[in-house]
Amino acid sequence: MKILCDEALPNSVEVFSPFGQVVLKNGRNINCDDLEDTDVLITRSITKVNEELLSKAKKLKFVGTATAGMDHFDTTLLDAMKIPYTNAKGNNCESVGDYVLSVLLNLSVRFSIPLAGKSIGIVGCGCVGSQVLNKALGLDMKPVVCDPPRFKAGDLSCGASLDEVLNCDVVTLHVPLIKDGEYKTHYMLTKEQLMKLKPNTILINAARGEVINNSDLLNVLKQRSDLKVFLDVFEGEPEIKEKELLNYVQGATAHIAGYSYESKRRANVMLANELKKVLNSDININYQMPSAEITRIVLSDCIKSYDTNLLYRLVNSIYNVTYDADLFKASFTDAASFDLLRKNYRERHELQTVTLEGVQDCFKEKLRLLGFNVA
Protein backbone atom coordinates (compact mmCIF):
# COMPACT_ATOMS: atom_id res chain seq x y z
CA MET A 1 0.00 0.00 0.00
CA LYS A 2 1.33 3.45 -0.96
CA ILE A 3 0.63 6.30 1.45
CA LEU A 4 1.37 9.80 0.14
CA CYS A 5 1.85 12.39 2.90
CA ASP A 6 2.52 16.10 2.97
CA GLU A 7 6.19 16.41 3.92
CA ALA A 8 5.39 19.11 6.49
CA LEU A 9 3.78 16.55 8.79
CA PRO A 10 6.71 15.51 10.98
CA ASN A 11 5.81 12.00 12.15
CA SER A 12 4.24 10.54 8.99
CA VAL A 13 6.78 7.77 8.46
CA GLU A 14 6.63 6.69 12.09
CA VAL A 15 2.81 6.68 12.23
CA PHE A 16 1.84 5.37 8.78
CA SER A 17 4.64 2.94 7.89
CA PRO A 18 2.85 0.01 9.61
CA PHE A 19 0.22 0.35 6.86
CA GLY A 20 2.65 0.38 3.93
CA GLN A 21 5.18 2.48 2.01
CA VAL A 22 5.16 6.15 3.04
CA VAL A 23 6.08 8.73 0.39
CA LEU A 24 6.62 12.38 1.34
CA LYS A 25 6.06 15.35 -0.95
CA ASN A 26 5.53 19.10 -0.71
CA GLY A 27 1.79 19.61 -0.34
CA ARG A 28 1.56 22.35 -2.97
CA ASN A 29 3.26 20.11 -5.51
CA ILE A 30 1.07 17.02 -5.12
CA ASN A 31 -0.63 16.43 -8.49
CA CYS A 32 -2.89 13.97 -10.28
CA ASP A 33 0.02 11.86 -11.51
CA ASP A 34 1.08 11.24 -7.91
CA LEU A 35 -2.32 9.74 -7.14
CA GLU A 36 -2.35 7.22 -9.99
CA ASP A 37 -0.84 4.51 -7.80
CA THR A 38 -1.61 5.98 -4.36
CA ASP A 39 -3.87 4.19 -1.88
CA VAL A 40 -3.93 6.78 0.89
CA LEU A 41 -3.49 10.57 0.75
CA ILE A 42 -2.65 12.53 3.90
CA THR A 43 -2.57 16.25 3.31
CA ARG A 44 -3.06 19.74 4.74
CA SER A 45 -5.14 22.74 3.69
CA ILE A 46 -2.69 23.79 0.97
CA THR A 47 -3.58 20.76 -1.21
CA LYS A 48 -6.87 21.18 -3.05
CA VAL A 49 -8.53 17.78 -3.26
CA ASN A 50 -10.68 18.46 -6.31
CA GLU A 51 -11.58 17.05 -9.71
CA GLU A 52 -8.20 17.88 -11.20
CA LEU A 53 -6.23 16.19 -8.43
CA LEU A 54 -8.45 13.10 -8.36
CA SER A 55 -8.64 12.65 -12.15
CA LYS A 56 -6.17 9.73 -12.12
CA ALA A 57 -6.91 8.35 -8.64
CA LYS A 58 -7.65 4.74 -9.54
CA LYS A 59 -6.66 3.09 -6.24
CA LEU A 60 -7.41 5.76 -3.65
CA LYS A 61 -9.04 4.25 -0.56
CA PHE A 62 -8.79 7.10 1.95
CA VAL A 63 -8.07 10.83 2.13
CA GLY A 64 -7.25 12.58 5.39
CA THR A 65 -6.38 16.17 6.17
CA ALA A 66 -4.31 17.07 9.21
CA THR A 67 -6.48 20.14 9.75
CA ALA A 68 -9.77 20.95 11.42
CA GLY A 69 -11.27 22.54 8.30
CA MET A 70 -12.18 20.70 5.11
CA ASP A 71 -12.93 23.62 2.78
CA HIS A 72 -10.08 22.41 0.53
CA PHE A 73 -11.92 19.10 -0.09
CA ASP A 74 -14.53 18.63 -2.80
CA THR A 75 -16.60 16.43 -0.52
CA THR A 76 -19.37 16.03 -3.09
CA LEU A 77 -16.88 14.52 -5.53
CA LEU A 78 -15.29 12.30 -2.88
CA ASP A 79 -18.74 11.02 -1.93
CA ALA A 80 -19.55 10.32 -5.59
CA MET A 81 -16.26 8.43 -5.98
CA LYS A 82 -17.00 6.56 -2.74
CA ILE A 83 -13.64 7.53 -1.28
CA PRO A 84 -13.74 7.80 2.54
CA TYR A 85 -12.33 11.04 3.90
CA THR A 86 -11.89 12.74 7.24
CA ASN A 87 -10.22 15.63 9.02
CA ALA A 88 -8.33 15.88 12.31
CA LYS A 89 -11.05 17.79 14.11
CA GLY A 90 -9.83 19.11 17.43
CA ASN A 91 -6.17 18.33 16.87
CA ASN A 92 -5.06 21.96 17.12
CA CYS A 93 -7.61 23.43 19.53
CA GLU A 94 -5.12 23.83 22.39
CA SER A 95 -2.58 25.36 20.03
CA VAL A 96 -4.96 27.99 18.65
CA GLY A 97 -6.26 28.69 22.15
CA ASP A 98 -2.70 29.36 23.33
CA TYR A 99 -2.18 31.65 20.33
CA VAL A 100 -5.25 33.75 21.15
CA LEU A 101 -4.26 33.89 24.82
CA SER A 102 -0.78 35.16 23.94
CA VAL A 103 -2.25 37.77 21.56
CA LEU A 104 -4.60 39.05 24.27
CA LEU A 105 -1.88 39.26 26.92
CA ASN A 106 0.60 40.94 24.58
CA LEU A 107 -1.90 43.56 23.43
CA SER A 108 -3.04 44.08 27.01
CA VAL A 109 0.49 44.88 28.16
CA ARG A 110 1.43 46.87 25.04
CA PHE A 111 -1.60 49.18 25.27
CA SER A 112 -2.26 49.04 29.02
CA ILE A 113 -5.65 47.41 28.48
CA PRO A 114 -6.97 45.52 31.53
CA LEU A 115 -8.62 42.28 30.41
CA ALA A 116 -10.54 41.39 33.56
CA GLY A 117 -14.16 42.47 33.20
CA LYS A 118 -13.88 43.07 29.45
CA SER A 119 -16.39 41.39 27.15
CA ILE A 120 -15.10 38.93 24.55
CA GLY A 121 -17.22 37.88 21.59
CA ILE A 122 -16.40 34.38 20.39
CA VAL A 123 -17.74 33.48 16.94
CA GLY A 124 -17.75 29.70 16.65
CA CYS A 125 -17.65 27.54 19.76
CA GLY A 126 -16.48 24.18 18.51
CA CYS A 127 -13.22 22.61 19.64
CA VAL A 128 -11.17 25.79 19.24
CA GLY A 129 -13.82 28.25 20.38
CA SER A 130 -14.37 26.20 23.53
CA GLN A 131 -10.68 26.48 24.35
CA VAL A 132 -10.81 30.24 23.84
CA LEU A 133 -13.89 30.38 26.07
CA ASN A 134 -12.01 28.63 28.89
CA LYS A 135 -9.05 30.97 28.57
CA ALA A 136 -11.35 33.99 28.59
CA LEU A 137 -12.89 32.74 31.84
CA GLY A 138 -9.38 32.24 33.23
CA LEU A 139 -8.70 35.90 32.45
CA ASP A 140 -11.94 36.92 34.22
CA MET A 141 -13.41 38.20 30.97
CA LYS A 142 -17.11 38.12 30.08
CA PRO A 143 -17.76 35.78 27.11
CA VAL A 144 -20.50 36.36 24.55
CA VAL A 145 -20.75 33.35 22.26
CA CYS A 146 -22.24 33.12 18.78
CA ASP A 147 -22.57 29.72 17.10
CA PRO A 148 -25.88 29.39 15.19
CA PRO A 149 -25.52 25.68 14.25
CA ARG A 150 -24.75 24.67 17.84
CA PHE A 151 -27.53 26.89 19.17
CA LYS A 152 -30.02 25.34 16.73
CA ALA A 153 -28.86 21.90 17.89
CA GLY A 154 -29.81 22.80 21.46
CA ASP A 155 -26.74 24.44 23.02
CA LEU A 156 -28.31 27.52 24.59
CA SER A 157 -24.94 28.90 25.75
CA CYS A 158 -23.99 30.11 22.27
CA GLY A 159 -27.12 31.92 21.12
CA ALA A 160 -25.76 35.46 20.90
CA SER A 161 -26.29 37.30 17.63
CA LEU A 162 -23.42 38.53 15.49
CA ASP A 163 -24.38 42.12 16.38
CA GLU A 164 -24.10 41.28 20.08
CA VAL A 165 -20.65 39.83 19.50
CA LEU A 166 -19.55 42.88 17.52
CA ASN A 167 -20.47 45.04 20.50
CA CYS A 168 -17.82 43.34 22.66
CA ASP A 169 -14.42 44.71 23.66
CA VAL A 170 -12.70 41.74 21.98
CA VAL A 171 -13.94 39.78 18.93
CA THR A 172 -12.26 36.51 17.97
CA LEU A 173 -13.22 34.26 15.04
CA HIS A 174 -13.15 30.44 15.07
CA VAL A 175 -15.45 29.25 12.29
CA PRO A 176 -14.90 27.01 9.27
CA LEU A 177 -15.03 28.60 5.83
CA ILE A 178 -18.51 27.94 4.42
CA LYS A 179 -19.18 29.61 1.09
CA ASP A 180 -22.97 29.37 0.91
CA GLY A 181 -26.04 28.08 2.68
CA GLU A 182 -27.74 28.88 5.96
CA TYR A 183 -24.49 29.07 7.90
CA LYS A 184 -22.36 30.89 5.34
CA THR A 185 -19.17 32.34 6.85
CA HIS A 186 -17.51 33.64 3.68
CA TYR A 187 -17.26 37.42 4.13
CA MET A 188 -19.03 37.18 7.47
CA LEU A 189 -17.41 40.51 8.29
CA THR A 190 -17.60 43.23 5.63
CA LYS A 191 -17.35 47.00 5.96
CA GLU A 192 -20.87 47.16 7.38
CA GLN A 193 -20.04 44.84 10.28
CA LEU A 194 -16.52 46.16 10.84
CA MET A 195 -17.75 49.73 11.21
CA LYS A 196 -20.02 48.55 14.04
CA LEU A 197 -17.05 47.60 16.22
CA LYS A 198 -16.72 49.58 19.42
CA PRO A 199 -13.85 52.06 19.79
CA ASN A 200 -10.56 50.29 20.59
CA THR A 201 -11.95 46.82 19.83
CA ILE A 202 -9.43 43.99 19.58
CA LEU A 203 -10.22 41.80 16.54
CA ILE A 204 -8.47 38.44 16.10
CA ASN A 205 -8.87 36.14 13.09
CA ALA A 206 -7.36 32.68 13.51
CA ALA A 207 -10.00 30.93 11.37
CA ARG A 208 -9.82 31.46 7.60
CA GLY A 209 -8.81 34.63 5.76
CA GLU A 210 -11.98 34.81 3.70
CA VAL A 211 -14.18 35.07 6.79
CA ILE A 212 -13.30 38.79 6.67
CA ASN A 213 -13.42 40.80 3.46
CA ASN A 214 -9.78 41.90 3.52
CA SER A 215 -10.33 44.85 1.17
CA ASP A 216 -13.06 46.16 3.44
CA LEU A 217 -10.88 45.58 6.50
CA LEU A 218 -8.09 47.64 4.95
CA ASN A 219 -10.46 50.49 4.13
CA VAL A 220 -11.93 50.46 7.63
CA LEU A 221 -8.50 50.45 9.28
CA LYS A 222 -7.51 53.48 7.20
CA GLN A 223 -10.47 55.27 8.77
CA ARG A 224 -10.25 53.79 12.26
CA SER A 225 -6.82 53.76 13.86
CA ASP A 226 -8.44 52.84 17.17
CA LEU A 227 -9.05 49.23 16.13
CA LYS A 228 -6.44 46.68 17.15
CA VAL A 229 -6.34 43.78 14.68
CA PHE A 230 -4.25 40.61 14.82
CA LEU A 231 -4.38 38.24 11.84
CA ASP A 232 -3.10 34.69 11.42
CA VAL A 233 -4.96 34.17 8.14
CA PHE A 234 -5.46 36.16 4.94
CA GLU A 235 -7.43 36.18 1.75
CA GLY A 236 -5.41 34.64 -1.07
CA GLU A 237 -2.73 33.03 1.06
CA PRO A 238 0.02 32.06 0.61
CA GLU A 239 -0.10 35.32 -1.29
CA ILE A 240 -1.84 38.11 0.59
CA LYS A 241 -4.58 39.83 -1.38
CA GLU A 242 -4.17 43.12 0.48
CA LYS A 243 -0.51 43.41 1.46
CA GLU A 244 -1.09 46.96 2.63
CA LEU A 245 -3.03 45.49 5.56
CA LEU A 246 0.30 44.67 7.18
CA ASN A 247 0.89 48.40 7.69
CA TYR A 248 -2.30 48.77 9.72
CA VAL A 249 -2.65 45.63 11.86
CA GLN A 250 -1.06 45.23 15.29
CA GLY A 251 0.36 41.86 14.36
CA ALA A 252 0.28 39.14 11.72
CA THR A 253 1.52 35.58 11.38
CA ALA A 254 1.72 33.00 8.59
CA HIS A 255 -1.27 30.79 9.44
CA ILE A 256 0.59 29.13 12.31
CA ALA A 257 -1.90 29.48 15.17
CA GLY A 258 -2.44 25.72 15.13
CA TYR A 259 1.20 24.83 14.55
CA SER A 260 2.24 23.57 17.96
CA TYR A 261 4.66 20.67 18.23
CA GLU A 262 1.90 18.50 19.64
CA SER A 263 -0.90 19.44 17.23
CA LYS A 264 0.95 18.36 14.07
CA ARG A 265 1.85 15.01 15.55
CA ARG A 266 -1.55 14.52 17.14
CA ALA A 267 -3.24 15.06 13.76
CA ASN A 268 -1.43 12.17 12.10
CA VAL A 269 -2.29 9.83 14.96
CA MET A 270 -5.96 10.80 14.65
CA LEU A 271 -5.90 10.18 10.90
CA ALA A 272 -4.11 6.85 11.32
CA ASN A 273 -6.82 5.67 13.68
CA GLU A 274 -9.49 6.66 11.15
CA LEU A 275 -7.57 4.84 8.40
CA LYS A 276 -7.46 1.77 10.63
CA LYS A 277 -11.27 1.82 10.85
CA VAL A 278 -11.69 2.23 7.09
CA LEU A 279 -9.36 -0.68 6.38
CA ASN A 280 -10.81 -2.75 9.23
CA SER A 281 -7.22 -3.25 10.32
CA ASP A 282 -5.89 -4.55 13.62
CA ILE A 283 -2.67 -2.50 13.40
CA ASN A 284 -1.79 -0.83 16.72
CA ILE A 285 -1.01 2.89 16.66
CA ASN A 286 1.49 3.23 19.48
CA TYR A 287 2.91 6.72 19.06
CA GLN A 288 4.50 8.38 22.08
CA MET A 289 4.55 12.18 22.03
CA PRO A 290 8.09 13.47 22.69
CA SER A 291 8.58 15.52 25.84
CA ALA A 292 8.63 19.34 25.77
CA GLU A 293 11.78 21.32 26.61
CA ILE A 294 10.12 22.86 29.67
CA THR A 295 7.85 20.49 31.55
CA ARG A 296 7.45 22.18 34.93
CA ILE A 297 7.60 25.63 36.47
CA VAL A 298 7.83 26.11 40.22
CA LEU A 299 6.06 29.22 41.48
CA SER A 300 6.54 30.98 44.79
CA ASP A 301 3.85 30.52 47.41
CA CYS A 302 4.09 34.23 48.19
CA ILE A 303 2.12 35.19 45.03
CA LYS A 304 -0.94 37.15 46.10
CA SER A 305 -2.61 37.46 42.71
CA TYR A 306 -2.11 36.44 39.11
CA ASP A 307 -2.46 39.85 37.50
CA THR A 308 -2.10 40.48 33.77
CA ASN A 309 1.60 41.22 33.99
CA LEU A 310 2.39 37.99 35.82
CA LEU A 311 0.23 35.93 33.44
CA TYR A 312 1.93 37.69 30.52
CA ARG A 313 5.35 36.58 31.74
CA LEU A 314 4.16 33.08 32.60
CA VAL A 315 2.40 32.37 29.29
CA ASN A 316 5.12 33.99 27.19
CA SER A 317 7.76 31.82 28.85
CA ILE A 318 6.13 28.96 26.90
CA TYR A 319 4.77 30.78 23.85
CA ASN A 320 5.14 34.45 22.89
CA VAL A 321 3.23 35.31 19.72
CA THR A 322 5.28 38.51 19.33
CA TYR A 323 8.24 36.44 18.19
CA ASP A 324 6.21 34.96 15.33
CA ALA A 325 4.70 38.33 14.43
CA ASP A 326 8.10 40.05 14.35
CA LEU A 327 9.54 37.26 12.22
CA PHE A 328 6.63 37.53 9.80
CA LYS A 329 7.05 41.30 9.54
CA ALA A 330 10.76 40.92 8.81
CA SER A 331 10.47 37.96 6.41
CA PHE A 332 7.23 38.13 4.42
CA THR A 333 7.51 39.42 0.86
CA ASP A 334 5.43 37.06 -1.29
CA ALA A 335 3.74 33.66 -1.48
CA ALA A 336 7.06 31.81 -1.43
CA SER A 337 8.17 33.53 1.77
CA PHE A 338 4.78 32.81 3.39
CA ASP A 339 5.19 29.10 2.66
CA LEU A 340 8.80 29.17 3.82
CA LEU A 341 7.77 30.66 7.17
CA ARG A 342 5.33 27.80 7.63
CA LYS A 343 7.74 25.13 6.43
CA ASN A 344 10.56 26.30 8.71
CA TYR A 345 8.36 27.15 11.67
CA ARG A 346 9.97 26.47 15.03
CA GLU A 347 7.10 24.58 16.60
CA ARG A 348 6.28 25.75 20.09
CA HIS A 349 4.84 23.52 22.78
CA GLU A 350 1.36 23.84 24.24
CA LEU A 351 0.71 25.22 27.71
CA GLN A 352 -0.80 21.89 28.72
CA THR A 353 2.65 20.28 28.45
CA VAL A 354 3.78 22.35 31.43
CA THR A 355 2.93 21.52 35.05
CA LEU A 356 2.85 24.45 37.48
CA GLU A 357 3.96 23.64 41.01
CA GLY A 358 3.58 25.68 44.18
CA VAL A 359 0.26 27.22 43.12
CA GLN A 360 -2.07 28.14 45.97
CA ASP A 361 -5.41 26.35 45.89
CA CYS A 362 -7.36 29.56 45.26
CA PHE A 363 -5.53 30.14 41.96
CA LYS A 364 -5.44 26.59 40.59
CA GLU A 365 -8.72 26.67 38.65
CA LYS A 366 -7.80 29.97 36.97
CA LEU A 367 -4.51 28.53 35.70
CA ARG A 368 -6.16 25.30 34.58
CA LEU A 369 -8.65 27.33 32.54
CA LEU A 370 -5.72 29.10 30.88
CA GLY A 371 -4.42 25.71 29.77
CA PHE A 372 -1.71 24.75 32.24
CA ASN A 373 -1.49 21.52 34.18
CA VAL A 374 -1.46 22.36 37.86
CA ALA A 375 0.03 20.09 40.50
LINTAPE-V882364 format. One record per backbone hydrogen bond with DSSP energy under -0.5 kcal/mol. NH is the residue of the N-H (numbers start at 1). CO is the residue of the C=O. If there is no record, write none. Layout:
NH_CO / NH_CO
This chain:
3_1 / 3_21 / 4_2 / 4_40 / 5_3 / 5_23 / 6_42 / 7_25 / 9_6 / 10_8 / 12_9 / 15_11 / 16_12 / 17_13 / 19_16 / 20_16 / 20_17 / 21_1 / 23_3 / 23_21 / 25_5 / 29_26 / 30_26 / 30_27 / 34_31 / 35_31 / 35_32 / 36_33 / 38_35 / 39_2 / 40_2 / 41_62 / 42_4 / 43_41 / 43_64 / 47_44 / 48_46 / 49_47 / 49_72 / 50_48 / 54_50 / 55_51 / 55_52 / 56_53 / 57_54 / 58_56 / 59_35 / 61_39 / 62_39 / 63_84 / 64_41 / 65_86 / 66_43 / 67_65 / 73_70 / 74_49 / 75_73 / 78_74 / 79_75 / 80_76 / 81_77 / 82_79 / 83_78 / 84_61 / 84_82 / 86_63 / 88_65 / 88_67 / 91_88 / 93_90 / 96_92 / 97_93 / 98_94 / 99_95 / 100_96 / 101_97 / 102_98 / 103_99 / 104_100 / 105_101 / 106_102 / 107_103 / 108_104 / 109_105 / 110_106 / 111_107 / 112_108 / 113_108 / 114_112 / 117_140 / 118_115 / 120_142 / 121_170 / 122_120 / 122_144 / 123_121 / 123_172 / 124_122 / 124_146 / 130_126 / 131_127 / 132_128 / 133_129 / 134_130 / 135_131 / 136_132 / 137_133 / 138_134 / 139_135 / 140_137 / 141_136 / 142_118 / 143_141 / 144_120 / 146_122 / 147_145 / 147_158 / 151_147 / 152_148 / 153_149 / 154_151 / 155_150 / 156_154 / 158_155 / 159_156 / 160_145 / 165_161 / 166_162 / 167_163 / 167_164 / 168_165 / 169_119 / 170_119 / 171_202 / 172_121 / 173_204 / 174_123 / 178_176 / 184_181 / 185_178 / 186_178 / 187_210 / 188_185 / 188_211 / 189_211 / 190_188 / 194_190 / 195_191 / 196_193 / 197_194 / 198_166 / 201_198 / 202_169 / 203_201 / 203_228 / 204_171 / 205_230 / 206_173 / 206_204 / 211_208 / 212_209 / 213_189 / 214_212 / 217_213 / 218_214 / 219_215 / 220_216 / 221_217 / 222_218 / 223_219 / 223_220 / 224_220 / 225_223 / 227_224 / 228_201 / 229_227 / 230_203 / 231_251 / 232_205 / 233_205 / 237_234 / 239_236 / 241_235 / 241_239 / 243_240 / 243_241 / 245_242 / 246_243 / 247_244 / 248_245 / 249_245 / 250_229 / 251_229 / 253_231 / 255_232 / 255_253 / 259_256 / 261_348 / 264_260 / 265_261 / 266_262 / 267_263 / 268_264 / 269_265 / 270_266 / 271_267 / 272_268 / 273_269 / 274_270 / 275_271 / 276_272 / 277_273 / 278_274 / 279_275 / 280_276 / 280_277 / 281_276 / 286_284 / 287_285 / 288_286 / 289_287 / 295_293 / 297_355 / 299_297 / 299_357 / 303_300 / 307_305 / 311_307 / 312_308 / 313_309 / 314_310 / 315_311 / 316_312 / 317_313 / 318_315 / 319_315 / 321_319 / 323_320 / 324_320 / 325_321 / 326_322 / 327_323 / 328_324 / 329_325 / 330_326 / 331_327 / 332_328 / 338_334 / 339_335 / 340_336 / 341_337 / 342_338 / 343_339 / 344_340 / 345_342 / 347_345 / 353_350 / 354_351 / 355_295 / 356_354 / 356_373 / 357_297 / 363_360 / 364_360 / 364_361 / 365_361 / 367_363 / 368_364 / 369_365 / 370_366 / 371_367 / 371_368 / 372_367 / 373_351 / 373_354 / 375_356
